Amino acid sequence: MKYKYTCKEAAEVIVASQDRPLRWTERLLLRLHLMVCDACPRLVAQMAFLRRAMRQFRL
């Protein structure tokens, strides 16, 4: 088991979290990564923005 995500791995998990519930290990490693990374929290915010925008766009 890996104990640390790279930004690429974190981004894959962030995107996957939009489609499925994350395993507890994924959630833990992602939270740890988000605490030390400057860029990945921005990706989380961007994904949340897109999700809200798509909800408003529904017909």
N, C-alpha and C positions, 0 to 999 in steps of 0.2 A: 504494500500500500504506500502510495506517495503521501508525504507530509506537507507538501507545498505545491501550490498551483503557479504556473507561469501565467502571464497575461492572456496568452492564446487559449490556454486551458480554461481559465476563468471566464473568458468571453464565450466559449462553447457552453459552459454550464449556465451562464446567464441567459443565453438564447434558449437553451433547453428548458430552463425554468418557466418559460412562457408556454410551453406545451405539455409539461408533465410535472408532477411533484418531485422534488429533489430528495435523494436519500439523505439520511442524517449526516453521513460522512461528506457528501458534496456540500451540504449547507454549512457545515463546520469549516471545511477548507476554504469555501468561498468567503465566509465572514472573515476568516483570518487574512486572506489575501486582500480583501477590501480595506482592512485596517491599515495596511502598509503601502497600498498602491494609490497613486494619484489619478491615473487614467481610468481604471475600471469602474470606480463609482460614477464617473460621467456616463459610461455605457449603461449602467443600471438606470440612471436618470433618463437617458435618451430612450431606452426601451419602455420605461413607464410612460413617458410622454407619448410615444407612438401608440401604446396600448389605449391610453385615454382618447387620443385623437381618433383611433379606429372605432372606439365605442360610440363616439359622437357622430361618426360618419354613417353608421348603420341606417339602412333604409326602412 
